[in-house]
Amino acid sequence: MKTMPPRAAGLAVKSFTSPVKVDRFASQDGRPQRTKPLMRKYEIAHLTSSSSEIVESTRLAPALPAFEDAFAALGRGAILQTKTGPVAVEDLLPGDQVMTSQNGFQTLLWKGAMTIIPGAQNTRREMGTMTRITADALGLGRPSPDLVLGPAARLLHKANGIRTLTGADAAFIPVRDFVDSAQIIELTPIAPVHVYQLGFENHELMKVNGVEIESLHPGPIHSLGLRHDMLSLLQAMFPHKAQLPDFGTMAYPRIRLRDLDLFDVA
């Protein structure tokens, strides 16, 4: 296993200890002119295509949705099935064979992680929260046991209105949209916690504690809200892909639960 030294992934940034940081540029008279993007530390492990070695690195990059949403899906203790048995997400390594719902066992090519810090400055409130789905909340064994997910987790949801809206039978919807404060609960961590995401050759349905969660896919380029250097910087976070279009088509579309309100069938 190779470990790469921390680097800024193409950005010139100061070193820092917090996972998120913001500074201001100062004019010649000392007055602040504009604010630097909020920065976050991202941890990456990927499988090289040439030698099948695991390379690990830590990078600093903007705390923007396109970046954070690629790293913050699964909480510690989330269980996935592998060829060697059930394994917690924090113990998975690139090269492991992980069971997917549609394509059987697939090789894990990429694993990303970031840290949620209670009280830390975030550009989005949800980036300081987690979601707990209590056992059997979505049906028998869904999940089993309780499942804690990160702020960017999307689960597969089926409803009549989805076909009318998207043409597909199901869609990925943010888990936080389903919070009801009874069986699906928003949590604010009391201590720093890691959250994870997993990447395969294709966009996959991962069965996590019995619940189908989407794997890594940055989404269509036009939806990322990034241009030029920022797109290149995002691409650098996924060294298992030569370019962003290599992620291919998405397994299912992404929508918000409120999009189904028009059909009153969610």
C-alpha positions, 0 to 999 in steps of 0.5 A: 500500500502506498501512502501519498503525502497530504496535498492541496490537489492543485490549490495553494492553501495554508496548512490547518488542523480543522477539517474546514477553514475559511480565510480572507484576502486582505487589500494593501490597506489591510481591509478584507476584500473577499473570502477564500472558499471554505476548505475541507480535508478529504481522504482518498484510497484508490486501486491503481489500474496498472499494478492493483496497488492501494494508494492513499492520499489526503487532499484539501479542496473546497467545501462545495456540494460537488466535493462534499456530496462525493464523500459523505454517504455512509456512517461508521458501522454501516455493513456491506456484504463482501465475498469474505462476509459482512464488513463495516464500511470503515474496514473496507479496502479498495480491491475488496469484492462488494455485493451490489443489488444489480450486478452482484460482486463488484471490485471496490476501486475507490473509497473516500472519507471526510470528517464531520465536526460538531459546531464546525463552520459549514456552508450547508447546515446538513453537513453537520448532521447525520441520519439514523434509520431505525431497524425495520423503518422501511420494511422488515429487515430494512434496515437491520440493525439501525443504520446511520448515514451521512448527510449526502446519502441517497436511498432508492425510492419507488413511487408512482409519481417517479415514472411520471416525473422521470420516466424511471421506476425509481429514483435516488432521494436524499435520506434526510428528506425522509426524516420524521423524528420518529423512525428516521431521525436527524442526529448531530454528532457530539464528537468528530465522526468519519463519513464515507463513500464507495466507488466502483466501475459503474454507478451501483446500488449498494445494499447497506444494512438491507437498504439500497444506497447509491455508490459514488457518482458525481452527477452530470457535469452540467449539474455540478455548478463548476467550471474550468479549474474547479472541474479539474480539481474535482476530477483529481479527487477520483484518480481511478477515473481518467475523466469525469465522463468516465463515470458513465450513466447513472443507475437511476435519476436523482430527485428530491422528495418534494418533487413528488408532492405534485403527484401526492403519491410519495 
